[in-house]
Amino acid sequence: MDIMQSMTFTEKRKYKRRIIGKTIAIGAMIAVLVILALLKRSAEICEWYSVNISANLIKGVSAFTSLFSFSLFEILIYVAAALILSFVIFIVVALCRKQFKRAFNCFVNLALIVFAVGTVYGVFAILPYGRAPADIPKYEGSTLDASRVYYMTENYIEELSLLAKTQDRAENGELVIEGGMERLSESLQATYESVLTSDYYYDTHAVLKKWLWPELMSAFSISGVFFAPTGECNVCTAYYTTTTVAAAAHEMAHSKGVQRESDANLVSYYIMLNSEDKLVKYVGYYTLTKNMLAFVRDLCGESYYHALWLKLPDEYFLDSEFSAAYSSKQGALGGVGNFFNDIYLQLNGTENGTQDYHPSDEIIEEEIPDGEGGTQIITRIEYSDVNKMLLQMFYAI
């Protein structure tokens, strides 16, 4: 029997009013999200809102959530999953019993919750996606002598080798984080405060949080996530130490107002390479080694690439093996995690989706006048922001 058939006239009116009220609330939240999306088209508005509104919101909630040793975001994820499952089951049961209005009411309640969460998140994070690129010093030229790139990378590998010898390791050779996540959090926070002095960055003090169930996080190939409404930098400890440290630096970049993934990577690399913490700095060099070698290969050739490859320390290959072994146990649902992350990034204006994590150099051809009435093609390299940062750091060009 349909729920409306068993209702009195007064109950039917109350039911309709509730549905209308919820629908109006959903419409209002949709309007807020649309307004935020439109405002995101102005870089000036995004900048003002990010520094004056988002920064203070994150600063406030992180002061609260830092009181808990566990991740509040993780708990909310489990609660949300349980609620969604309950709603879906209730709706299916109601439909099977042909209680269509009961099912519709349940669906509206679910939509109300979803849009409420989406609106709260939007208030925190939509406009920061429209900010200018992260304020990191970068080489701005379009030409560069190949020998300088080789010399730079050679010096980076020497520094990597020196740092590799100083690391704390377990008996089996694995890297360890002395002092655990708490000390790593303090170390990264101190580096961010001392290195990033630009007004571009938020004056926040987000705390790294370990998940109670890291295996679930790693099953979706998620090494870390920053959730602005709770102000927490969540890090997955199921991965190897190099991945854990790099993810921690990346998520903390988000807490400082760096929303786009490529920018967060860039800032995290800059932080790690400038850190006084020997583990953090080593992970910075370790993480960028393949990028540096690829830079040499593209600009200098295969022989120079192999020459530098042979100079890598044994510790680098040992850590690579450990990292691969850990990663091989993760990612059972990685395709699902990547799918939703890709959609999320595109909805926030990142056209390349998950490809935004690792932008590469581009070969650009330009057609210009040749002075004789015709045109000629000029080829130049548009270096990635990571390579521009490395060049600037090494040569202070």
C-alpha positions in Angstrom: 0.0 0.0 0.0 1.3 3.5 -0.9 2.2 5.6 2.1 -0.1 8.4 0.9 -3.1 6.1 1.0 -2.7 5.6 4.8 -2.2 9.3 5.5 -4.8 11.7 6.8 -5.3 15.0 5.0 -3.2 16.8 7.6 -0.4 14.3 7.3 -0.4 14.6 3.5 0.0 18.4 3.8 2.8 18.0 6.2 4.5 15.5 4.0 4.2 17.8 0.9 5.5 20.7 2.9 8.5 18.7 4.1 9.3 17.6 0.6 9.0 21.2 -0.8 11.1 22.5 2.0 13.9 20.0 1.4 13.7 20.7 -2.4 14.0 24.4 -1.8 17.0 23.7 0.5 18.7 21.6 -2.2 18.0 24.3 -4.8 19.6 26.9 -2.5 22.7 24.8 -2.1 22.9 24.2 -5.8 22.7 28.0 -6.3 25.6 28.5 -3.9 27.7 26.0 -5.8 26.8 27.6 -9.1 27.7 31.1 -7.7 31.1 29.8 -6.4 31.8 28.2 -9.8 31.0 31.5 -11.5 33.2 33.5 -9.1 36.0 31.0 -9.7 36.4 32.5 -13.2 38.0 35.6 -11.6 41.5 35.1 -10.4 41.3 38.2 -8.3 38.2 37.1 -6.5 39.7 33.6 -6.0 42.9 35.1 -4.5 41.0 37.4 -2.1 38.6 34.7 -1.0 41.4 32.1 -0.6 43.6 34.3 1.6 40.8 35.9 3.6 38.1 33.2 3.8 39.4 29.7 3.0 42.6 30.2 5.0 40.8 31.3 8.1 38.2 28.5 7.8 41.0 25.8 7.5 42.9 27.4 10.3 39.8 27.3 12.6 38.8 23.7 11.9 42.4 22.4 12.0 42.8 23.9 15.5 39.8 21.8 16.5 40.7 18.5 14.7 44.3 18.7 15.8 43.0 17.9 19.3 42.2 14.3 18.1 45.0 11.8 17.5 42.9 10.0 14.8 41.6 11.3 11.5 38.1 12.8 11.9 37.9 12.7 8.1 38.4 8.9 8.1 35.6 8.5 10.6 33.3 10.7 8.5 34.1 8.6 5.5 32.9 5.4 7.3 29.8 7.2 8.6 29.0 8.5 5.1 29.5 5.0 3.5 27.1 3.5 6.1 24.5 6.2 5.6 24.6 5.9 1.8 24.3 2.1 2.0 21.4 2.4 4.5 19.6 4.8 2.2 20.1 2.7 -0.9 18.8 -0.4 0.9 15.8 1.5 2.2 15.0 2.9 -1.2 15.2 -0.5 -2.9 13.0 -2.1 -0.2 10.4 0.7 -0.6 10.4 0.3 -4.4 10.0 -3.4 -4.1 7.0 -2.8 -1.9 5.7 -0.2 -4.4 5.9 2.5 -1.7 7.0 5.0 -4.2 6.5 8.1 -2.2 8.4 6.7 0.7 11.2 5.8 -1.6 11.1 9.3 -3.1 11.2 10.9 0.4 14.3 8.8 1.2 15.9 9.8 -2.0 15.3 13.5 -1.3 16.8 13.1 2.2 19.9 11.4 0.7 20.2 14.2 -1.9 19.9 16.8 0.9 22.8 15.2 2.8 25.0 14.9 -0.3 24.4 18.5 -1.4 25.0 19.7 2.2 28.4 18.1 2.3 29.2 19.3 -1.2 28.3 22.9 -0.3 30.4 22.8 2.8 33.3 21.5 0.8 32.7 24.0 -1.9 32.8 26.9 0.5 36.2 25.7 1.7 37.8 24.6 -1.6 36.2 25.6 -4.9 37.6 29.1 -5.3 41.2 28.2 -4.3 41.3 26.1 -7.5 41.1 29.4 -9.5 44.2 31.0 -7.8 47.3 31.9 -9.7 50.1 29.3 -9.9 52.1 28.5 -6.7 54.7 31.1 -5.9 57.9 29.1 -6.4 61.0 30.5 -8.0 61.3 29.2 -11.6 63.7 29.6 -14.5 61.8 31.5 -17.2 64.1 31.1 -20.2 63.3 28.9 -23.2 66.9 28.0 -24.2 69.5 26.2 -22.1 72.9 24.7 -22.8 72.7 20.9 -22.5 76.0 20.7 -20.6 74.5 22.8 -17.8 71.6 20.4 -17.4 74.1 17.5 -17.2 76.3 19.3 -14.7 73.2 20.1 -12.6 71.9 16.5 -12.5 75.4 15.2 -11.8 75.6 17.4 -8.7 72.1 16.3 -7.6 73.1 12.7 -7.8 76.2 13.4 -5.7 74.0 15.1 -3.1 71.6 12.1 -3.2 74.6 9.7 -2.6 75.8 11.7 0.4 72.3 11.9 1.9 71.7 8.1 1.3 74.6 7.3 3.6 73.2 9.2 6.5 69.7 7.7 6.7 68.3 5.7 9.7 67.4 2.2 8.5 65.9 -0.9 10.0 67.9 -4.2 10.2 66.6 -5.2 6.8 67.6 -1.9 5.2 64.3 -0.2 5.1 64.1 3.5 5.8 62.5 4.5 9.1 60.9 7.7 10.2 62.5 8.4 13.6 59.9 9.9 15.9 57.1 8.8 13.7 54.4 10.8 12.1 54.4 13.4 14.9 58.0 14.3 14.3 57.6 14.3 10.6 54.6 16.7 10.9 56.6 19.1 13.0 59.6 18.9 10.7 57.5 19.7 7.6 55.6 22.4 9.3 58.8 24.1 10.4 60.2 23.9 6.8 57.0 25.3 5.3 57.1 28.2 7.8 60.7 29.1 7.2 60.9 28.5 3.4 57.6 29.8 2.1 57.5 33.4 3.2 55.3 34.7 0.4 51.8 36.0 1.3 50.5 33.5 -1.3 50.5 30.7 1.3 48.1 30.2 4.2 49.3 30.7 7.8 47.8 27.4 8.8 49.2 24.6 11.1 47.7 21.4 9.7 48.7 18.2 11.4 49.5 14.9 9.7 47.1 12.1 10.5 47.6 8.4 10.1 44.5 6.4 9.1 43.3 3.7 11.5 42.7 1.5 8.4 45.5 2.4 6.0 45.0 -0.8 4.0 41.7 0.5 2.8 43.3 3.8 1.7 46.0 2.0 -0.2 43.5 -0.4 -1.8 42.3 2.6 -3.8 45.9 3.7 -4.5 45.6 6.7 -2.3 48.8 7.7 -0.6 47.3 10.8 1.0 44.4 13.2 1.0 43.8 16.7 2.4 40.1 17.4 3.3 39.7 21.1 3.7 36.5 21.0 5.9 38.4 19.1 8.6 41.8 20.7 7.9 43.6 17.3 8.1 46.5 16.0 6.1 45.7 12.3 5.9 48.7 10.1 5.0 48.6 6.3 4.2 51.3 4.5 6.1 50.8 1.2 4.2 53.2 2.5 1.6 57.0 2.6 1.8 58.7 5.4 3.7 59.7 7.4 0.6 56.0 7.5 -0.6 54.8 8.3 2.9 57.1 11.3 3.3 56.5 12.6 -0.2 52.7 12.3 0.3 52.9 14.1 3.7 54.8 17.0 2.1 52.2 17.1 -0.8 49.1 17.1 1.4 50.6 19.8 3.6 51.0 21.9 0.5 47.2 21.7 0.0 46.7 22.9 3.6 48.8 26.0 2.7 46.4 27.0 0.0 47.9 25.1 -3.0 44.9 23.3 -4.5 46.0 22.1 -8.0 47.9 18.8 -7.9 50.7 19.9 -10.2 51.3 22.9 -8.0 51.1 20.9 -4.8 53.8 18.5 -6.2 56.0 21.5 -7.2 55.7 23.0 -3.7 56.3 19.7 -1.9 59.5 19.1 -4.0 60.7 22.6 -3.2 60.1 22.1 0.5 61.8 18.7 0.6 64.9 19.9 -1.2 65.2 22.8 1.1 64.5 20.9 4.3 67.1 20.6 7.1 65.6 17.2 7.9 68.0 14.6 6.4 65.2 12.1 5.7 62.9 14.6 4.1 65.7 16.0 2.0 66.8 12.6 0.9 63.2 11.7 -0.1 63.1 14.9 -2.2 66.2 13.9 -4.1 65.0 10.3 -4.4 61.6 11.3 -5.7 63.1 13.6 -8.4 65.9 11.3 -9.6 63.9 9.9 -12.5 62.7 13.3 -13.5 66.3 14.7 -13.5 67.6 11.7 -15.5 64.8 12.1 -18.0 65.7 15.8 -18.4 69.2 14.8 -19.3 68.1 12.1 -21.7 65.8 14.5 -23.5 68.3 17.3 -23.7 71.7 15.5 -23.9 71.0 12.0 -25.2 71.0 8.4 -24.1 74.7 8.0 -23.5 74.7 10.9 -21.0 71.6 9.4 -19.3 73.3 6.0 -18.8 76.5 7.6 -17.5 74.6 9.3 -14.7 72.4 6.2 -14.1 75.6 4.3 -13.3 76.5 6.9 -10.6 73.4 6.3 -8.6 74.1 4.9 -5.1 73.2 1.3 -4.1 70.8 2.8 -1.5 68.7 4.4 -4.2 68.1 1.0 -5.9 67.5 -0.6 -2.5 64.8 1.9 -1.7 63.3 1.5 -5.1 63.0 -2.2 -4.6 61.3 -1.7 -1.2 59.0 0.9 -2.6 58.0 -1.4 -5.5 57.4 -4.3 -3.1 55.1 -2.2 -0.9 53.2 -0.8 -3.9 52.7 -4.3 -5.3 50.6 -5.1 -2.3 48.4 -2.0 -2.7 46.0 -0.8 -5.4 43.5 -3.6 -5.6 40.8 -1.0 -6.3 43.2 1.5 -7.8 41.2 1.9 -11.0 38.1 2.9 -9.0 40.1 5.4 -6.9 41.8 6.9 -10.0 38.4 7.1 -11.8 36.7 9.2 -9.1 39.8 11.3 -8.5 40.0 12.1 -12.2 36.3 13.2 -12.2 36.8 15.2 -9.1 39.8 17.1 -10.6 38.0 17.8 -13.8 34.9 19.1 -12.0 37.2 21.5 -10.2 38.6 22.9 -13.5 41.7 20.7 -14.0 41.2 19.8 -17.6 43.9 17.1 -17.6 42.5 15.3 -14.5 44.9 13.0 -12.8 47.5 13.7 -15.5 48.0 17.1 -13.8 50.1 15.4 -11.2 53.0 15.0 -13.6 53.2 17.7 -16.3 56.2 17.2 -18.7 58.3 19.4 -21.0 56.7 20.4 -24.3 58.3 21.0 -27.7 56.6 24.0 -29.1 56.9 25.1 -32.8 56.3 28.7 -33.6 55.9 30.2 -37.1 57.6 33.7 -37.4 58.5 36.0 -40.3 61.9 35.2 -41.9 62.5 38.8 -43.0 62.2 37.9 -46.7 58.5 37.9 -47.0 58.1 34.3 -45.9 58.0 32.5 -42.6 60.2 30.0 -40.7 59.5 27.5 -38.0 61.3 28.1 -34.7 61.4 25.2 -32.2 61.7 25.8 -28.4 61.3 23.8 -25.3 58.7 24.8 -22.7 60.1 23.2 -19.6 57.9 21.8 -17.0 57.5 23.8 -13.8 59.5 21.1 -11.9 62.5 21.5 -14.3 62.2 25.2 -14.1 62.3 25.1 -10.3 65.4 22.7 -10.3 67.2 25.0 -12.8 66.5 28.1 -10.7 67.5 26.4 -7.5 70.8 25.2 -8.8 71.9 28.1 -11.0 69.9 30.9 -9.3 69.3 32.2 -12.9 
